[in-house]
Amino acid sequence: MSEVLEQMLKGYQVENIYDRKNAMKEIMQEIVLCGLSRAGFFKEAAFYGGTALRIFYGLDRFSEDLDFSLMTVNPEFELAAYFPMLEKEVRSFGLNVTIQEKKKTKESNIRSAFLKGNTKEHLLLFYPNEQIAGGITNNEVVKIKFEVDVNPPKYATFEHKYRLLPAPYEVNLYDMPSLFAGKIHAVLCRAWQSRIKGRDLYDYVFYLTRGTSVNQKHLRERLLQSGFIVQESACSLEEIKTMLSERFDSIDYAQAKLDAEPFIRDTSSLDIWCADFFKQITEGLTVC
């Protein structure tokens, strides 16, 4: 195992194969970020979503995907243009991966791609112990999905952050108020269908616990783009609270807890979840 991977693994407390897989995927996510940075990706795009919140703002849960947004609208954006440099950078850390763009079956503002590698091969790279990978099938795939919104809602605000590992690099990302606007949009608008995404609720609590204000103008643009509100709506703080309150009354919290549990260590923090809890903490919501 390389010294860089060994150094990054020191930051993880692993007790079982599930922990080891998550640690491996999180480190691979950061290697992808480093590769994208070196490829010049962040001259056009910004990092947002749950993984951005975990890496740069301390969210204490695992997040599966890497989410990005262009800073300005560009329907001609070519995600694949970054693949050769990205793959070269990722492979330089000993990762044997392929990167492939997901072909669109319908018109969409989202460009998606997958970085894939063999799970057993990479577990043995990260944890050079035959017994650890013994229960993993030979064809199991470790997969990291990353998406780019090429038609971003207006009024997001950004900041630059730096990381030292796996090598020094810079990332352009949404600041906390803009990230919070994206999360409130997800809570209100995500089509949960049969799988309620309790992770959205967990993140919502995270923002409020840290006293984060919401980028109101950006949230309004997101809600307008989704057709959730009409142009005449001012999207005032009271309107936002009312929309959230109505949403909280409609949630199956048992299902929400089941979704969130695999991604967090202290599942007892979910015991308090109910409509009344979320509506009361929303009284502390502020905008900027």
C-alpha positions in Angstrom: 0.0 0.0 0.0 1.3 3.5 -0.8 2.3 5.8 2.0 -0.4 8.3 0.9 -3.2 5.7 1.3 -1.8 4.5 4.6 -1.7 8.1 5.9 -5.3 8.7 4.8 -6.5 5.5 6.4 -5.2 6.7 9.8 -8.1 9.0 10.0 -10.6 6.2 10.1 -11.9 3.9 12.9 -12.8 0.6 11.2 -14.4 -2.3 13.0 -15.8 -4.5 10.2 -15.9 -5.0 6.5 -18.6 -2.4 6.1 -16.4 0.3 7.7 -13.5 -0.7 5.5 -15.5 -0.4 2.4 -16.8 3.0 3.4 -13.3 4.2 4.3 -12.0 2.9 0.9 -14.8 4.7 -1.0 -14.3 8.0 0.9 -10.6 8.0 0.2 -11.3 7.2 -3.5 -13.8 10.1 -3.6 -11.0 12.4 -2.4 -8.6 11.1 -5.0 -11.2 11.8 -7.6 -11.6 15.4 -6.3 -7.8 15.8 -6.4 -7.7 14.5 -10.0 -10.6 16.8 -11.1 -8.8 19.7 -9.5 -5.6 19.0 -11.3 -7.5 18.6 -14.6 -8.9 22.2 -14.2 -12.4 21.1 -13.6 -13.0 23.7 -10.8 -12.5 26.6 -13.2 -15.9 25.8 -14.5 -17.6 23.9 -11.7 -18.3 23.9 -8.0 -18.7 21.0 -5.5 -21.9 20.7 -3.5 -24.1 18.0 -1.8 -23.6 15.6 1.0 -20.0 14.6 0.2 -18.9 18.2 0.0 -20.5 18.7 3.4 -18.7 15.7 4.8 -15.2 16.5 3.4 -15.1 20.3 4.0 -17.7 21.0 6.7 -17.5 18.0 9.0 -20.8 16.1 8.3 -20.6 12.8 10.3 -22.1 10.5 7.8 -21.1 8.6 4.7 -22.2 10.1 1.4 -22.3 8.0 -1.7 -22.0 10.4 -4.7 -20.0 13.4 -5.8 -22.3 16.3 -6.9 -21.1 19.3 -8.9 -22.7 22.3 -10.5 -21.4 24.5 -13.2 -21.0 28.1 -12.1 -22.8 29.4 -15.2 -25.2 27.7 -17.6 -23.5 25.8 -20.3 -25.6 23.1 -22.1 -22.6 22.2 -24.3 -20.4 21.2 -21.3 -18.4 18.0 -22.0 -17.8 16.0 -18.8 -15.8 13.4 -20.8 -13.2 16.0 -21.7 -11.8 15.6 -18.2 -11.7 11.8 -18.1 -8.1 11.2 -19.6 -6.5 13.5 -17.0 -8.7 12.3 -14.2 -8.0 8.6 -15.0 -4.3 9.3 -15.1 -4.3 11.0 -11.8 -6.4 8.3 -10.1 -4.2 5.5 -11.5 -1.1 7.3 -10.2 -2.3 6.3 -6.7 -2.4 2.7 -7.6 -6.1 2.5 -8.3 -7.1 0.3 -11.2 -10.3 2.0 -12.4 -12.2 2.9 -15.5 -14.4 6.0 -16.0 -17.4 6.0 -18.2 -20.1 8.7 -18.9 -23.7 7.6 -18.5 -25.5 7.9 -21.8 -28.6 10.0 -21.6 -31.9 8.3 -22.4 -33.8 11.6 -22.2 -33.1 15.3 -22.2 -31.5 16.3 -18.9 -29.5 19.1 -17.3 -27.4 16.5 -15.5 -24.2 14.9 -16.9 -23.4 11.7 -15.0 -20.4 9.4 -15.0 -19.1 6.4 -13.0 -15.7 5.5 -11.8 -15.5 1.7 -11.3 -13.0 -0.8 -10.0 -12.9 -4.3 -8.6 -13.9 -4.2 -4.9 -11.7 -7.2 -3.8 -8.7 -5.8 -5.7 -9.0 -2.4 -4.1 -9.7 -3.7 -0.6 -6.4 -5.7 -0.8 -4.7 -2.5 -1.9 -6.0 -0.6 1.1 -5.9 -3.5 3.5 -3.2 -6.0 2.4 -4.7 -8.9 4.3 -6.2 -11.8 2.5 -8.8 -12.5 5.2 -10.4 -9.1 4.9 -11.4 -9.7 1.3 -12.3 -13.3 1.8 -16.0 -12.7 1.9 -16.0 -10.5 -1.2 -17.0 -12.0 -4.5 -14.5 -11.7 -7.3 -16.9 -9.7 -9.5 -18.1 -7.1 -6.9 -17.6 -3.6 -8.2 -16.7 -0.5 -6.2 -18.5 2.4 -7.9 -18.3 6.2 -7.5 -20.9 8.2 -9.2 -20.4 11.9 -10.0 -22.9 14.3 -11.6 -22.7 17.8 -13.0 -25.7 20.2 -13.3 -25.1 22.2 -16.5 -28.1 24.4 -15.9 -27.5 25.7 -12.3 -30.0 27.9 -10.5 -28.7 31.5 -10.0 -27.4 33.2 -6.9 -25.3 30.4 -5.5 -22.2 31.8 -3.6 -18.9 30.0 -3.5 -15.7 29.7 -1.6 -12.3 28.0 -2.2 -11.0 25.3 0.1 -7.7 23.4 0.1 -6.8 19.8 1.0 -3.3 18.3 1.6 -4.1 14.7 0.9 -3.8 12.7 -1.3 -1.8 15.7 -2.6 -2.3 19.4 -2.2 -5.2 20.6 -4.2 -7.9 23.3 -4.4 -11.6 22.9 -4.7 -14.3 25.5 -5.6 -17.5 24.7 -3.7 -20.8 26.1 -2.5 -20.6 27.9 0.8 -22.7 26.7 3.7 -25.8 29.0 3.1 -25.9 27.8 -0.6 -25.5 24.2 0.4 -28.3 24.6 2.9 -30.5 26.0 0.2 -29.9 22.9 -1.9 -30.7 20.7 1.0 -34.0 22.4 1.8 -34.8 22.1 -1.9 -34.2 18.4 -1.7 -36.3 18.0 1.4 -39.2 19.8 -0.3 -38.9 18.5 -3.9 -37.1 15.2 -4.0 -39.3 12.5 -5.4 -38.8 10.0 -2.6 -41.5 7.6 -3.9 -41.0 4.2 -2.2 -37.6 5.1 -0.8 -37.7 8.1 1.6 -34.3 9.6 1.8 -33.8 10.1 5.6 -30.3 11.3 4.8 -31.8 14.6 3.7 -33.4 15.0 7.1 -30.2 14.1 8.9 -28.3 16.8 6.9 -31.1 19.3 7.6 -30.6 18.8 11.3 -26.8 19.2 10.8 -27.2 22.6 9.2 -29.6 23.9 11.9 -27.3 22.5 14.7 -24.5 24.7 13.3 -26.7 27.8 13.0 -26.4 27.9 9.2 -28.5 30.6 7.5 -30.1 29.8 4.1 -29.2 31.5 0.9 -32.8 32.7 0.3 -32.3 33.9 -3.3 -30.7 30.7 -4.4 -33.4 28.6 -2.7 -36.1 30.6 -4.5 -34.3 30.0 -7.9 -34.1 26.3 -7.2 -37.8 26.1 -6.2 -38.8 28.1 -9.3 -36.7 25.9 -11.6 -38.4 22.8 -10.1 -41.9 24.3 -10.6 -42.5 24.0 -6.8 -43.4 27.8 -6.5 -44.6 30.3 -9.0 -42.8 33.5 -10.1 -45.1 35.6 -7.9 -43.9 33.9 -4.8 -41.4 35.9 -2.7 -40.2 32.8 -0.9 -40.1 34.7 2.3 -38.8 33.1 5.5 -42.4 32.4 6.7 -43.3 30.8 3.4 -40.3 28.6 3.6 -41.2 27.5 7.1 -44.8 26.8 6.0 -43.6 24.7 3.1 -41.3 22.7 5.3 -44.0 22.2 8.0 -46.4 20.8 5.5 -43.7 18.5 4.1 -42.8 17.3 7.6 -46.4 16.3 8.2 -46.3 14.0 5.2 -43.2 12.0 6.0 -43.1 8.3 7.1 -40.4 8.6 9.8 -39.9 4.9 10.3 -38.9 4.6 6.6 -36.7 7.7 6.9 -34.8 6.3 9.8 -34.2 3.0 7.9 -32.7 4.9 5.1 -30.4 7.0 7.3 -29.2 4.2 9.7 -26.6 2.6 7.4 -24.8 5.9 6.9 -24.3 7.0 10.5 -22.6 5.6 13.6 -24.9 6.9 16.3 -28.3 5.8 15.2 -29.8 6.8 18.6 -29.9 10.4 17.3 -32.7 9.3 15.0 -35.0 8.2 17.9 -36.4 11.7 18.3 -37.5 12.1 14.7 -41.1 13.0 14.3 -43.1 15.8 12.6 -43.2 17.8 15.8 -39.4 17.6 16.2 -38.7 18.9 12.7 -41.4 21.6 12.9 -40.1 22.9 16.2 -36.4 23.1 15.2 -37.5 24.8 11.9 -38.6 27.8 14.0 -34.9 28.6 14.4 -34.4 28.8 10.6 -32.8 32.1 9.3 -32.1 33.4 5.8 -29.4 35.6 4.4 
